[in-house]
Amino acid sequence: QREFFDYGPQVVKVLRMRDVAEQLQCDPSTISRTVDEKYLQSPRGIYPLRIFFTGGTEQADGESVSWDAVKAQVKEIIDAEDKTKPLRDDEISALIGERGVKLSRRTVAKYRSQLDIPAYQARKS
């Protein structure tokens, strides 16, 4: 996850505990117990090791992208929007689609909720 330290959470790669367990020839629960309540101090801050294990999807070009990276893209788009005309979830979905990740409007709404970002009506100023 070197890119995480260079560029931030928007570039976290897909890494599943199951895949690491296969490489180490152990059970995924062993990996889970090993990283549980362990933290990493870095110049970017202190992070639980668990955040480096994430699921994801494939982009149109075949490259894997983690769900956390997609969430970071949603936040980035909302942070850059015109506050007088905030974007609706379907518009955010279309912008993410232009970046090569197919994402439904409902998934954008779910990620927005997880990030504690209000709906477009409440973001209007």
N, C-alpha and C positions, 0 to 999 in steps of 0.2 A: 504494500500500500504506500509505496514511496511518494506517489503523486499527491496523496493526501497532505503530506508535510510540505510539499512544494507549492501546491495550488489550492488546497482546501477541500472541504467535503463534497463539492460538486464533481470531483473526479475519482471518487472512491470506486474501486473495481469490485466486481462480484467475487466474493470469497465465501464459500459455504464451509461450515464445520465438517460436514460430511466429506468434502473433498480433501481437507487437511487430514482427517482421520484415515482416509484411504491411503494417503501418502505415508503416514506414520504407522500404518497397519494397526490401528486401534479403533475403539468404538467412538462414535461422535459424542457420546455422553462424557467420555474422558476429556475430550477437548473442551466441552462446555464447563465441566467442573474445574478444569485448569484455568480458564480465563475468568471464571466467576469471581466477582469482587476484587479484580486486579485492575490496576490503573497504570497509565503510561504518562509520564511528564515529558512535555516537549516544548519547544519555543512557541507553539500555537496554543498551549494550555495543557490541562490535565484531562485525559480521556480514558473511559473504561475500555479495556481491551475488546470487549464484546462488540463495540461499534465497528470494528474492522472486519467482522464477519457479517455479511449482508447478502441478501438475495437480489435478484434483478431481472432484467429483460434484455433482449437483443435489439440493437438499433437497426435501421434499414440497411446499413453497410455491413452488418454481421458482427459488429463490435458489441461486447457486453457492457451494460451500464447498470449501476446499482440503483435500488429504489431511493436510497439516501441522496444520490446524485440527482435523480429526477426531482426529488423534493427541493433540493437546493436550486434547481433551475426554476421551479415554480416560484420560490421566494424571490429569486433574482428578477424574474419578469414582473412580479407584483411591485417590488421595490423601485423598478425603473418606469412604471406606468405613469401616465398623466393623472394626477390626483383629482382633476376636475372631471375626467371621463375614465374611471377605472374599468379594467377589463372584466368581462364576464368569464365564468369558468370554461365555457365552450371556446371562447377566444384564446384563453390561455392554453387550452388543449390543442388548438390549431397551431399556435406558436411553437409549442413543444414538438408537435408533429413535423414542423419545418426543420427542426433540429435532428430529425431522424428517429424519434421515439413516439410510438403510437400510444396515446394515453386518452382514455375516455373522460368526458366531462365529470362523471361521478367520481372518478379517481382523483381528478384535480380538486374537487370539493373535499374529498376525504383528506388529501394531503394538506390542503389549506387549513382545514379544521385541526389537524395534528400539529400544524405550525402556529396555531392560535392567530390565524389571519382571518379577519371577518369577511363576510360576503361583500360583493362589489357595492351594494347600496350603502353599507356602513363605512366603506373606505372612501366614499365620495366626499370631497371637501370644497 
